[in-house]
């Protein structure tokens, strides 16, 4: 046979593109292939054995229709394109998905198609049910929930809820994700096929599940109702309500269905029941409706007959496959659990290893630090030893200094004791001086009285002398006058001699007392000077304020004793003022209070004194030191 003959015998083909819910496939079809040939090719490629649920859908002139199995592909009204596109979809729906969907691939294809219909709002679903269905969809895609892997935002790119639900509630994507993740976390341990089956079991209870809607009218050129066809029968809906049918015809209650061009007739088994007639928009729509009637009715009758051997084998295989997958899933779950435990143990061991390494590193660092510290401590020990020697030397010096200070303290205490004793002696001397001053004041009063009496006697004598010297007007003889004058002269001479003797005696007593007083005053002044020097030295050494109050009390006592009702001689007051100024001078650098620091001695005003000429004449004219003794402003005696 020639090469040209072989080329002529090669069949002509055309390209076909089949789109499933999760994949796209291309086939090279022969021109003579019928629709069933292409459909079987696609089912073999998918590994699908439950072929009676599916079909190949295409779009022509804006209307969706299904590829006929008994006619050639190219003889049908398919789109003229290269490659020719078909969609592999579920054409008929089962009544009970758990019992009729045997293969996992069948479940998966139904799951994807129903999910898309819900998201495209071809099947109405409440918001609560959509969240639960979305959680099963996430479980089927991602497996068990793992908070370490499934961080917030992992569902941001997933389309899980209808747009109608998103518009209905004012919630952010994060809030929707949180709700879905809450349900998703509760599906732990569910396999993918189980999650998809749970999804379909919830979806099959929805009112619009598996229903194909067509607009119909009971009169021509009017659209009054919607015709719905599903696995249970035929339903008639109002235009605005696709949930509750106005009229339903179950497959078991229908005797016959016929159509002619645009008119379709449904005849119930009950002859008394009304025959339902309706019109569709186009003859092709009537043909499509009839295909759905026939296919759903065949499946309805097939479910109620005994399964053929092929279906029984398929169900047995499906049960075995499910049991095997369940065991495999349990085994995988155990392995996963063991792997998780092993990973946790590994993480724990790694953590412990890291801790041990960290502890070893810290121990090495601590060892290095301890070595460095040991070297530093050795240096510090040497330094401490040197410092200890120095401290021992300083301690010895401090001990010696302490002993010296103790001796000085004892000496100071002894000096203080002696000073207190001397102060007590000074107080006693001052008290004695005060007493003597009182005695001298009393004696001075007596002397003043005697002096006053002497002056009065002198005045009387002077007055008598004046009386005697006056000429007498009485007549008498000259002898008598001479006798009287002689007698008066004798008497006056006696009196004058007696008065002179008294004045001399008084002057001698005053002089003797003055000398005694001066001697005692000089001794007291010497004693006070010694006390002043000792007090000044003691104040400079101690600089203590405690004794100052005692000194002030002593000085105050001296002031109080000097400020009695009688007045002391001016020379004693001048001496006491000089003594007090001398005592206070060492304390001026540290005044005790404002009164002490601001104390001002008011100078004693010297009164102007006049000397009695009679007394001055009797004291003689010899050169001697005059001492002025004053008791009152009017009483002055010069000795």
Backbone torsions as a table, in degrees:
resi	resn	phi	psi	omega
1	UNK	NA	136.9	-177.6
2	UNK	-79.8	164.9	179.0
3	UNK	-66.3	-35.4	178.8
4	UNK	-63.8	-36.2	177.2
5	UNK	-66.9	-38.3	177.9
6	UNK	-63.8	-40.9	179.3
7	UNK	-63.6	-36.9	-179.5
8	UNK	-69.1	-32.6	-177.8
9	UNK	-79.9	-13.8	178.8
10	UNK	-67.2	129.1	-176.7
11	UNK	-71.0	150.3	177.1
12	UNK	-83.2	142.1	-177.7
13	UNK	-127.3	166.1	173.2
14	UNK	-140.4	154.5	-175.0
15	UNK	-89.2	140.2	178.4
16	UNK	-128.9	135.8	176.3
17	UNK	-114.1	120.2	-179.0
18	UNK	-110.7	126.3	-178.7
19	UNK	-110.2	117.5	173.6
20	UNK	-95.1	-174.2	-178.3
21	UNK	-72.2	-18.1	-178.5
22	UNK	-137.7	10.0	-178.9
23	UNK	-159.0	167.6	174.8
24	UNK	-128.4	136.9	-178.9
25	UNK	-132.7	146.6	177.2
26	UNK	-120.1	139.0	-179.3
27	UNK	-130.4	152.2	173.0
28	UNK	-106.0	110.4	-173.3
29	UNK	-104.3	144.7	174.1
30	UNK	-77.4	155.6	-176.3
31	UNK	-65.8	-33.1	-176.5
32	UNK	-83.9	-0.2	-177.6
33	UNK	-67.2	139.8	172.5
34	UNK	-89.2	174.6	-179.4
35	UNK	-61.6	-34.6	-179.7
36	UNK	-67.9	-34.7	178.8
37	UNK	-62.0	-47.0	178.7
38	UNK	-65.5	-41.0	-179.8
39	UNK	-62.7	-43.3	178.4
40	UNK	-64.8	-35.8	178.2
41	UNK	-62.2	-42.7	179.3
42	UNK	-66.9	-42.4	-179.9
43	UNK	-63.8	-38.7	177.7
44	UNK	-65.5	-39.1	179.0
45	UNK	-64.6	-34.1	179.6
46	UNK	-85.3	-15.1	-174.5
47	UNK	74.1	29.9	-175.3
48	UNK	-96.2	129.5	177.6
49	UNK	-109.8	-23.3	176.9
50	UNK	-87.2	74.1	-172.0
51	UNK	-82.1	-17.0	-173.3
52	UNK	-70.8	-11.1	177.8
53	UNK	-87.5	-17.8	-166.5
54	UNK	-113.1	168.5	176.9
55	UNK	-162.6	173.6	178.7
56	UNK	-106.1	120.1	-176.5
57	UNK	-107.2	144.4	176.6
58	UNK	-145.1	165.9	-177.6
59	UNK	-113.8	131.1	178.2
60	UNK	-141.5	125.7	179.3
61	UNK	54.6	41.3	176.8
62	UNK	75.3	9.9	-179.6
63	UNK	-126.0	137.6	179.0
64	UNK	-85.9	133.1	179.3
65	UNK	-143.8	170.4	-174.7
66	UNK	-111.7	143.7	178.5
67	UNK	-69.6	130.6	179.2
68	UNK	-79.0	137.9	-174.8
69	UNK	-78.5	-28.7	-173.1
70	UNK	-95.5	4.0	179.1
71	UNK	-118.2	155.4	177.7
72	UNK	-64.1	149.4	-177.4
73	UNK	-64.7	-45.2	-175.6
74	UNK	-74.4	-16.6	178.5
75	UNK	-82.0	-11.7	-179.9
76	UNK	-90.0	166.2	-174.9
77	UNK	-81.6	63.5	-179.4
78	UNK	-88.9	158.6	178.9
79	UNK	-66.3	141.1	-179.3
80	UNK	-87.0	85.0	-179.5
81	UNK	-146.0	162.9	-177.5
82	UNK	-130.4	114.2	-2.9
83	UNK	-78.9	162.4	177.0
84	UNK	-77.2	127.8	-175.2
85	UNK	-97.4	132.0	171.9
86	UNK	-129.8	153.4	176.0
87	UNK	-114.3	125.5	179.8
88	UNK	-88.7	105.4	-174.1
89	UNK	-132.5	164.6	174.3
90	UNK	-75.3	122.5	180.0
91	UNK	-93.1	-33.4	179.6
92	UNK	-126.3	148.1	-175.6
93	UNK	-112.9	144.1	177.7
94	UNK	-77.3	157.5	175.6
95	UNK	-74.4	-44.3	179.1
96	UNK	-127.2	107.2	-173.8
97	UNK	-63.7	-35.6	-175.9
98	UNK	-67.3	-30.3	-177.9
99	UNK	-92.3	-30.5	-171.3
100	UNK	-98.4	-29.2	-179.8
101	UNK	-87.4	106.1	-172.8
102	UNK	-94.9	-43.9	-176.6
103	UNK	-84.4	150.2	178.6
104	UNK	-68.7	-34.9	179.0
105	UNK	-65.8	-35.0	177.6
106	UNK	-64.8	-46.2	177.8
107	UNK	-58.7	-43.5	-176.7
108	UNK	-63.8	-43.5	-179.9
109	UNK	-66.0	-41.6	176.3
110	UNK	-63.2	-42.0	179.6
111	UNK	-58.7	-47.2	-178.5
112	UNK	-65.6	-39.1	-177.5
113	UNK	-70.9	-44.4	179.1
114	UNK	-65.2	-38.6	177.7
115	UNK	-60.1	-44.8	179.0
116	UNK	-64.1	-40.5	178.9
117	UNK	-63.4	-37.2	178.0
118	UNK	-68.5	-43.5	-180.0
119	UNK	-67.3	-33.3	178.1
120	UNK	-83.5	2.6	177.2
121	UNK	64.6	25.1	171.0
122	UNK	-77.1	-24.0	173.9
123	UNK	-120.2	122.2	-179.6
124	UNK	-76.7	138.7	180.0
125	UNK	-144.1	139.1	179.6
126	UNK	-69.1	157.0	-178.9
127	UNK	-59.7	-39.5	180.0
128	UNK	-64.2	-42.3	179.9
129	UNK	-68.2	-34.6	179.4
130	UNK	-64.5	-36.4	178.6
131	UNK	-66.5	-41.7	178.6
132	UNK	-65.6	-43.2	178.1
133	UNK	-63.3	-38.3	178.3
134	UNK	-63.5	-37.8	178.4
135	UNK	-64.5	-38.9	176.8
136	UNK	-68.1	-35.6	177.6
137	UNK	-64.1	-40.4	178.0
138	UNK	-66.5	-39.1	178.3
139	UNK	-63.9	-40.0	179.6
140	UNK	-66.3	-31.9	-176.6
141	UNK	-88.3	-43.3	-172.1
142	UNK	-102.8	-11.0	-176.3
143	UNK	79.8	-156.6	-176.6
144	UNK	-66.2	149.0	-179.1
145	UNK	-73.0	131.2	177.9
146	UNK	-131.0	111.2	-177.1
147	UNK	-62.5	-24.0	178.5
148	UNK	-73.4	-32.2	-179.9
149	UNK	-92.4	-42.0	-174.6
150	UNK	-93.0	78.5	178.9
151	UNK	-75.3	161.4	175.6
152	UNK	-56.1	130.5	-178.6
153	UNK	101.9	-0.9	-178.4
154	UNK	-71.9	-13.9	177.6
155	UNK	-104.0	13.7	-175.0
156	UNK	-64.3	-33.6	-177.2
157	UNK	-94.2	2.1	-178.0
158	UNK	-91.8	140.7	174.0
159	UNK	-99.6	104.6	-172.5
160	UNK	-120.5	-21.1	-175.6
161	UNK	-124.4	145.9	176.0
162	UNK	-64.2	150.7	179.7
163	UNK	-63.9	-30.3	178.1
164	UNK	-60.4	-42.2	179.4
165	UNK	-67.7	-39.4	179.5
166	UNK	-65.5	-35.6	178.6
167	UNK	-76.1	-26.2	-174.8
168	UNK	-69.8	-33.3	-176.0
169	UNK	-117.8	139.1	178.6
170	UNK	-85.4	76.8	-178.4
171	UNK	-130.2	146.5	179.2
172	UNK	-80.9	159.9	176.4
173	UNK	-56.6	-34.8	178.9
174	UNK	-65.6	-36.1	178.6
175	UNK	-68.5	-41.3	176.1
176	UNK	-63.5	-42.2	-179.8
177	UNK	-63.2	-38.0	178.9
178	UNK	-63.1	-41.2	178.8
179	UNK	-65.3	-45.8	-179.7
180	UNK	-63.8	-42.2	-178.9
181	UNK	-64.9	-30.9	176.9
182	UNK	-63.4	-42.9	175.5
183	UNK	-71.4	-37.6	-177.5
184	UNK	-62.5	-38.1	-179.9
185	UNK	-64.5	-24.0	179.8
186	UNK	-82.9	-3.8	-179.5
187	UNK	-96.2	19.8	-176.2
188	UNK	-61.8	135.5	178.8
189	UNK	92.9	-2.7	179.6
190	UNK	-90.9	129.8	179.6
191	UNK	-74.1	172.3	-176.7
192	UNK	-65.7	-47.5	-178.0
193	UNK	-64.9	-32.0	177.1
194	UNK	-69.5	-40.0	177.4
195	UNK	-63.8	-41.6	178.3
196	UNK	-65.9	-39.3	178.9
197	UNK	-65.8	-40.9	176.6
198	UNK	-63.4	-36.1	176.3
199	UNK	-61.4	-47.5	-177.8
200	UNK	-68.4	-35.1	179.5
201	UNK	-64.5	-36.0	175.8
202	UNK	-73.3	-38.7	-176.0
203	UNK	-70.4	-31.7	-177.1
204	UNK	-67.8	-16.1	177.6
205	UNK	-87.4	-3.0	177.9
206	UNK	-75.4	148.7	-173.3
207	UNK	-65.5	-34.0	-174.9
208	UNK	-97.0	8.0	-178.9
209	UNK	-68.4	127.1	174.0
210	UNK	70.9	14.0	-176.9
211	UNK	-101.7	129.7	174.0
212	UNK	-102.8	122.3	-174.3
213	UNK	-101.7	140.5	176.8
214	UNK	-138.4	136.6	175.1
215	UNK	-75.2	131.9	-179.4
216	UNK	-135.3	169.2	177.3
217	UNK	-147.2	148.5	176.5
218	UNK	-84.3	-13.2	173.0
219	UNK	-125.7	154.0	-177.0
220	UNK	-66.6	149.1	176.0
221	UNK	61.8	25.2	175.8
222	UNK	-135.2	143.6	176.9
223	UNK	-112.9	103.4	-175.2
224	UNK	-105.4	-30.8	-171.8
225	UNK	-139.1	174.9	171.3
226	UNK	-118.9	132.1	177.9
227	UNK	-99.3	126.5	179.3
228	UNK	-115.3	133.6	-178.6
229	UNK	-122.9	127.0	176.4
230	UNK	-143.7	-169.8	-174.4
231	UNK	-70.1	-17.2	-175.9
232	UNK	-97.9	-22.7	-179.8
233	UNK	161.8	-156.5	-178.1
234	UNK	-114.4	137.8	-176.2
235	UNK	-132.7	146.2	178.3
236	UNK	-114.9	125.3	-176.3
237	UNK	-118.7	157.3	169.6
238	UNK	-78.7	164.6	-174.3
239	UNK	-61.7	-38.4	-173.4
240	UNK	-97.8	6.3	-177.9
241	UNK	-138.8	108.3	179.3
242	UNK	-103.5	7.2	-177.0
243	UNK	-97.4	-47.7	-176.2
244	UNK	-110.4	114.7	-179.4
245	UNK	-72.4	145.7	174.3
246	UNK	-75.8	-31.3	-177.9
247	UNK	-150.9	140.1	-178.6
248	UNK	-131.5	144.9	176.0
249	UNK	-128.4	107.5	176.2
250	UNK	-73.1	154.8	-177.2
251	UNK	-63.1	-29.8	-179.5
252	UNK	-75.1	-16.9	-178.3
253	UNK	-101.5	4.3	-177.6
254	UNK	-101.0	129.2	178.7
255	UNK	-91.2	-42.3	-175.2
256	UNK	-156.9	148.4	174.3
257	UNK	-130.9	128.6	-179.7
258	UNK	-137.1	157.6	177.6
259	UNK	-148.4	152.0	174.7
260	UNK	-140.9	115.0	-174.9
261	UNK	51.8	-104.5	-174.6
262	UNK	-97.7	-7.9	-174.6
263	UNK	-101.0	135.3	175.9
264	UNK	-122.7	143.4	-177.1
265	UNK	-129.0	131.2	177.8
266	UNK	-114.7	121.0	-179.0
267	UNK	-111.2	118.3	178.5
268	UNK	-73.3	163.4	176.5
269	UNK	-68.3	-38.1	177.4
270	UNK	-70.7	114.8	-176.6
271	UNK	-68.3	-22.5	179.1
272	UNK	-77.7	-17.7	-179.1
273	UNK	-73.4	154.5	-177.2
274	UNK	-76.1	137.6	175.8
275	UNK	-78.1	132.5	-176.6
276	UNK	-101.6	121.9	178.1
277	UNK	-120.1	144.5	179.3
278	UNK	-154.0	166.0	-178.6
279	UNK	-123.2	146.9	174.4
280	UNK	-112.7	172.4	-173.5
281	UNK	-73.6	-35.7	-174.7
282	UNK	-138.7	153.8	176.7
283	UNK	-62.6	-33.4	179.9
284	UNK	-65.4	-31.7	177.9
285	UNK	-68.6	-37.1	177.3
286	UNK	-62.8	-41.2	179.0
287	UNK	-63.6	-41.4	178.4
288	UNK	-63.9	-41.9	179.2
289	UNK	-62.4	-41.6	179.8
290	UNK	-64.1	-39.0	176.7
291	UNK	-59.3	-44.7	179.6
292	UNK	-66.7	-37.9	176.5
293	UNK	-58.4	-51.3	-175.3
294	UNK	-63.8	-46.9	-177.0
295	UNK	-64.5	-46.0	-179.6
296	UNK	-66.5	-36.4	179.1
297	UNK	-68.1	-39.4	177.5
298	UNK	-62.0	-44.3	178.7
299	UNK	-65.8	-35.0	178.0
300	UNK	-62.3	-45.5	179.5
301	UNK	-70.2	-33.8	-178.6
302	UNK	-67.8	-34.3	179.3
303	UNK	-66.4	-26.8	-175.5
304	UNK	-97.3	4.3	173.9
305	UNK	-104.9	166.8	177.1
306	UNK	-69.6	135.7	-177.9
307	UNK	-66.8	138.7	173.8
308	UNK	-66.5	168.7	-177.0
309	UNK	-58.1	-41.5	-178.7
310	UNK	-60.5	-43.4	-179.7
311	UNK	-69.4	-38.1	177.7
312	UNK	-62.0	-44.2	177.5
313	UNK	-62.3	-40.0	179.7
314	UNK	-64.3	-41.4	178.0
315	UNK	-65.7	-40.8	178.1
316	UNK	-62.5	-43.9	178.3
317	UNK	-62.7	-38.6	179.3
318	UNK	-65.5	-41.2	177.9
319	UNK	-63.8	-44.8	178.3
320	UNK	-61.7	-40.7	180.0
321	UNK	-64.3	-41.2	178.2
322	UNK	-64.7	-42.6	178.2
323	UNK	-62.6	-43.8	179.5
324	UNK	-62.6	-42.2	180.0
325	UNK	-67.9	-34.9	177.7
326	UNK	-64.9	-44.9	177.4
327	UNK	-64.0	-41.0	179.0
328	UNK	-63.1	-39.8	179.0
329	UNK	-65.1	-41.4	177.3
330	UNK	-64.0	-42.0	178.6
331	UNK	-62.5	-44.3	179.1
332	UNK	-64.2	-36.5	177.9
333	UNK	-63.6	-42.6	178.0
334	UNK	-64.9	-44.4	178.8
335	UNK	-61.9	-40.1	178.4
336	UNK	-63.4	-42.7	178.3
337	UNK	-62.6	-44.7	178.1
338	UNK	-63.6	-38.5	179.1
339	UNK	-66.4	-40.4	177.1
340	UNK	-63.4	-42.5	177.1
341	UNK	-62.7	-41.6	178.6
342	UNK	-63.9	-40.0	177.9
343	UNK	-65.1	-41.0	177.0
344	UNK	-63.4	-41.5	177.3
345	UNK	-63.4	-40.7	178.1
346	UNK	-62.9	-44.5	177.5
347	UNK	-61.3	-39.8	177.8
348	UNK	-63.7	-43.3	178.4
349	UNK	-64.8	-41.7	177.7
350	UNK	-62.6	-40.3	178.5
351	UNK	-63.1	-45.0	178.4
352	UNK	-64.3	-40.0	177.4
353	UNK	-61.8	-43.3	178.1
354	UNK	-62.6	-41.5	178.4
355	UNK	-63.6	-41.6	179.6
356	UNK	-64.6	-43.5	177.8
357	UNK	-62.4	-41.3	178.5
358	UNK	-63.7	-43.1	177.6
359	UNK	-62.4	-41.1	178.4
360	UNK	-63.2	-42.4	178.2
361	UNK	-62.9	-43.4	178.2
362	UNK	-64.7	-37.0	178.2
363	UNK	-64.7	-41.6	177.6
364	UNK	-63.0	-43.7	177.9
365	UNK	-63.3	-40.9	178.3
366	UNK	-64.1	-37.7	178.1
367	UNK	-63.5	-45.3	178.0
368	UNK	-61.6	-43.2	178.3
369	UNK	-63.8	-38.5	179.3
370	UNK	-65.7	-38.8	177.2
371	UNK	-63.7	-45.8	177.7
372	UNK	-62.2	-39.9	178.3
373	UNK	-65.2	-36.3	179.1
374	UNK	-63.8	-43.3	177.8
375	UNK	-62.6	-43.5	179.4
376	UNK	-63.7	-39.6	178.7
377	UNK	-65.8	-35.3	177.3
378	UNK	-62.9	-44.9	177.2
379	UNK	-61.8	-44.2	179.2
380	UNK	-63.2	-35.0	179.3
381	UNK	-63.2	-42.7	177.6
382	UNK	-62.6	-44.5	178.6
383	UNK	-62.7	-40.2	179.9
384	UNK	-65.1	-37.0	178.4
385	UNK	-63.7	-44.2	177.7
386	UNK	-63.1	-42.9	179.2
387	UNK	-64.6	-35.1	178.8
388	UNK	-63.0	-43.1	177.7
389	UNK	-61.1	-46.0	179.5
390	UNK	-61.6	-40.8	178.9
391	UNK	-66.2	-37.4	177.3
392	UNK	-62.2	-42.6	177.5
393	UNK	-62.7	-44.9	178.8
394	UNK	-63.8	-35.4	179.1
395	UNK	-65.1	-41.0	178.0
396	UNK	-62.4	-44.9	178.3
397	UNK	-62.5	-41.3	179.4
398	UNK	-63.9	-36.6	178.5
399	UNK	-64.3	-43.6	177.2
400	UNK	-62.3	-42.7	178.7
401	UNK	-63.9	-38.4	178.4
402	UNK	-62.5	-41.9	179.3
403	UNK	-63.2	-41.5	178.3
404	UNK	-63.1	-40.8	179.4
405	UNK	-65.2	-38.3	177.0
406	UNK	-62.4	-43.1	177.1
407	UNK	-61.5	-43.9	179.6
408	UNK	-64.1	-38.1	178.9
409	UNK	-64.9	-44.4	177.9
410	UNK	-61.7	-41.7	178.0
411	UNK	-62.0	-42.6	179.6
412	UNK	-62.9	-43.8	177.5
413	UNK	-59.6	-42.0	179.6
414	UNK	-64.6	-42.3	178.7
415	UNK	-63.3	-40.2	178.3
416	UNK	-63.0	-42.2	178.8
417	UNK	-61.7	-43.9	178.8
418	UNK	-64.1	-39.2	-179.6
419	UNK	-65.4	-41.2	176.9
420	UNK	-62.3	-39.8	177.4
421	UNK	-62.5	-44.1	179.2
422	UNK	-64.5	-37.0	179.2
423	UNK	-66.6	-39.7	176.1
424	UNK	-61.6	-40.0	177.1
425	UNK	-62.0	-42.4	179.6
426	UNK	-62.7	-38.4	177.6
427	UNK	-62.9	-42.8	178.6
428	UNK	-62.2	-43.5	179.1
429	UNK	-61.7	-43.1	179.8
430	UNK	-61.5	-41.6	178.7
431	UNK	-62.8	-40.5	178.1
432	UNK	-63.1	-42.5	178.0
433	UNK	-61.1	-40.5	179.6
434	UNK	-62.2	-44.7	179.6
435	UNK	-61.4	-45.7	179.9
436	UNK	-62.8	-38.0	178.2
437	UNK	-62.0	-38.6	177.7
438	UNK	-64.0	-44.0	179.5
439	UNK	-61.7	-43.2	179.4
440	UNK	-63.5	-34.8	179.2
441	UNK	-65.9	-43.2	178.8
442	UNK	-63.2	-44.1	179.4
443	UNK	-62.1	-39.3	178.9
444	UNK	-62.9	-37.1	178.5
445	UNK	-63.6	-44.8	177.8
446	UNK	-60.9	-43.8	179.6
447	UNK	-62.5	-37.4	178.3
448	UNK	-64.3	-39.9	177.9
449	UNK	-63.6	-44.1	178.7
450	UNK	-62.6	-41.5	-179.6
451	UNK	-64.2	-38.7	179.5
452	UNK	-66.4	-41.2	177.7
453	UNK	-63.6	-39.4	179.4
454	UNK	-64.1	-40.7	179.4
455	UNK	-65.0	-40.9	179.3
456	UNK	-64.6	-40.8	178.3
457	UNK	-64.2	-39.8	179.3
458	UNK	-63.2	-42.0	180.0
459	UNK	-63.5	-42.5	178.8
460	UNK	-61.0	-42.5	-179.0
461	UNK	-64.3	-42.3	179.1
462	UNK	-61.6	-39.8	-178.4
463	UNK	-67.2	-40.3	178.2
464	UNK	-64.9	-40.5	178.8
465	UNK	-62.6	-39.6	177.9
466	UNK	-65.4	-39.5	178.7
467	UNK	-64.7	-37.0	-179.4
468	UNK	-68.0	-42.2	-177.2
469	UNK	-69.4	-19.2	179.3
470	UNK	-69.6	143.5	178.0
471	UNK	-72.5	137.2	-179.5
472	UNK	-89.0	137.9	179.6
473	UNK	-93.1	-4.2	-178.8
474	UNK	-80.7	143.8	178.7
475	UNK	-77.9	125.6	177.0
476	UNK	-154.8	169.3	-178.5
477	UNK	-83.1	158.5	-178.9
478	UNK	-67.3	-28.6	178.8
479	UNK	-69.2	-38.8	179.5
480	UNK	-64.9	-38.9	-179.4
481	UNK	-67.3	-38.3	-179.5
482	UNK	-66.7	-38.5	179.3
483	UNK	-64.9	-42.3	179.7
484	UNK	-64.3	-45.2	-178.8
485	UNK	-62.6	-38.9	179.0
486	UNK	-66.0	-41.4	179.3
487	UNK	-64.2	-41.6	179.5
488	UNK	-65.7	-39.8	-179.6
489	UNK	-63.9	-41.1	179.2
490	UNK	-63.7	-44.5	-179.7
491	UNK	-64.3	-43.1	179.1
492	UNK	-65.6	-38.2	178.5
493	UNK	-63.6	-38.4	178.3
494	UNK	-64.2	-43.7	-178.3
495	UNK	-65.2	-39.3	-179.6
496	UNK	-66.6	-39.3	179.8
497	UNK	-64.0	-41.0	178.5
498	UNK	-63.7	-40.1	-178.3
499	UNK	-68.0	-38.0	178.8
500	UNK	-64.5	-39.1	179.1
501	UNK	-62.9	-42.0	179.9
502	UNK	-64.5	-41.5	-179.6
503	UNK	-65.1	-40.6	179.1
504	UNK	-64.4	-44.1	179.5
505	UNK	-60.7	-42.4	179.2
506	UNK	-63.8	-40.3	179.5
507	UNK	-65.2	-39.4	179.8
508	UNK	-65.7	-42.3	179.1
509	UNK	-63.4	-43.4	179.4
510	UNK	-62.7	-41.4	179.5
511	UNK	-64.1	-41.8	179.7
512	UNK	-64.8	-42.7	178.7
513	UNK	-65.1	-36.9	179.6
514	UNK	-64.4	-42.3	-179.6
515	UNK	-64.2	-41.8	177.4
516	UNK	-62.2	-40.8	-178.2
517	UNK	-67.0	-38.6	179.0
518	UNK	-66.7	-38.7	179.7
519	UNK	-63.7	-44.9	179.1
520	UNK	-66.3	-37.1	179.2
521	UNK	-66.0	-39.4	179.0
522	UNK	-65.2	-43.2	176.6
523	UNK	-61.5	-43.0	179.8
524	UNK	-64.0	-37.7	179.2
525	UNK	-65.0	-42.3	177.5
526	UNK	-61.9	-41.9	-179.8
527	UNK	-64.8	-39.7	179.5
528	UNK	-67.3	-36.9	176.8
529	UNK	-62.2	-43.7	177.4
530	UNK	-60.1	-45.1	179.1
531	UNK	-62.4	-38.5	-179.0
532	UNK	-63.8	-44.7	179.8
533	UNK	-64.5	-41.3	179.2
534	UNK	-65.2	-40.8	179.7
535	UNK	-65.1	-41.6	-179.6
536	UNK	-63.6	-42.8	178.3
537	UNK	-63.7	-42.6	-179.5
538	UNK	-65.0	-38.2	179.8
539	UNK	-67.0	-38.5	178.8
540	UNK	-67.0	-34.1	179.9
541	UNK	-73.6	-49.1	-171.9
542	UNK	-87.1	-40.9	-174.7
543	UNK	52.9	44.7	-179.7
544	UNK	-102.6	141.0	-178.7
545	UNK	-89.1	-5.5	-174.9
546	UNK	-68.2	-39.2	-177.0
547	UNK	-77.7	-14.1	-176.9
548	UNK	-63.3	-39.1	177.7
549	UNK	-62.1	-36.5	178.4
550	UNK	-66.1	-42.0	178.2
551	UNK	-62.5	-43.2	-179.4
552	UNK	-63.0	-39.7	177.3
553	UNK	-62.3	-41.0	179.3
554	UNK	-62.7	-45.3	180.0
555	UNK	-64.5	-39.5	179.4
556	UNK	-64.1	-38.3	178.3
557	UNK	-64.4	-38.6	177.4
558	UNK	-63.9	-40.1	178.8
559	UNK	-64.9	-43.9	-178.6
560	UNK	-63.7	-39.6	-179.9
561	UNK	-67.0	-30.7	-179.2
562	UNK	-82.2	-15.9	-176.5
563	UNK	-101.9	48.4	176.9
564	UNK	-90.7	-176.3	-174.1
565	UNK	-63.3	-32.9	178.6
566	UNK	-87.6	164.1	-177.7
567	UNK	-111.8	132.8	178.4
568	UNK	-83.3	161.5	178.7
569	UNK	-61.1	152.2	-175.6
570	UNK	-65.8	-33.6	-178.6
571	UNK	-69.7	-28.2	175.2
572	UNK	-71.2	-40.2	179.3
573	UNK	-63.9	-40.8	178.4
574	UNK	-63.0	-39.9	179.3
575	UNK	-66.1	-41.8	179.4
576	UNK	-66.8	-37.1	178.7
577	UNK	-64.0	-44.1	177.5
578	UNK	-62.5	-38.2	179.7
579	UNK	-66.1	-41.7	-179.9
580	UNK	-67.0	-40.7	177.9
581	UNK	-62.2	-38.0	178.9
582	UNK	-66.7	-38.4	178.8
583	UNK	-67.5	-35.6	-175.2
584	UNK	-83.3	-17.8	-175.9
585	UNK	-61.1	-37.7	178.4
586	UNK	-67.3	-17.6	-175.5
587	UNK	-99.1	4.7	-177.0
588	UNK	-68.8	-28.9	178.8
589	UNK	-68.6	-25.9	-179.2
590	UNK	-131.4	74.1	-178.6
591	UNK	-66.4	144.9	-178.9
592	UNK	-80.1	-41.0	-179.2
593	UNK	-150.8	179.4	-176.8
594	UNK	-68.8	-32.0	-178.9
595	UNK	-66.8	-42.4	-179.6
596	UNK	-67.4	-40.9	-175.1
597	UNK	-74.0	-25.1	-177.4
598	UNK	-104.9	10.7	-177.9
599	UNK	-68.9	129.1	180.0
600	UNK	-123.4	127.9	179.2
601	UNK	-79.1	123.3	178.1
602	UNK	-84.0	119.7	-178.0
603	UNK	-63.6	143.7	-179.5
604	UNK	-81.8	123.2	-179.0
605	UNK	-74.6	126.6	179.4
606	UNK	-79.6	117.4	177.7
607	UNK	-73.3	151.1	177.2
608	UNK	-75.4	123.8	-175.5
609	UNK	-114.2	146.5	176.7
610	UNK	-119.9	140.9	-177.1
611	UNK	-93.8	132.7	178.3
612	UNK	-69.9	125.8	-178.1
613	UNK	-65.7	-31.2	-179.5
614	UNK	-66.9	-43.9	179.4
615	UNK	-69.0	-41.0	179.4
616	UNK	-62.5	-36.1	179.7
617	UNK	-68.1	-35.7	180.0
618	UNK	-75.2	-17.4	-176.3
619	UNK	-84.8	-7.4	177.3
620	UNK	85.9	175.5	-175.2
621	UNK	-116.4	15.6	-178.9
622	UNK	-67.0	154.2	178.6
623	UNK	-81.8	113.9	178.3
624	UNK	-151.3	163.5	179.3
625	UNK	-76.2	122.8	179.8
626	UNK	-84.2	132.1	177.4
627	UNK	-118.5	127.6	-176.8
628	UNK	-100.5	122.5	178.3
629	UNK	-114.8	124.8	-176.0
630	UNK	-125.6	129.1	171.5
631	UNK	-107.9	-41.3	175.8
632	UNK	-132.0	170.8	-178.1
633	UNK	-65.8	-28.2	-177.1
634	UNK	-97.4	-4.3	-176.5
635	UNK	-113.6	108.7	-180.0
636	UNK	-133.4	133.8	179.3
637	UNK	-127.0	124.7	174.7
638	UNK	-102.9	132.4	-178.6
639	UNK	-118.4	NA	NA
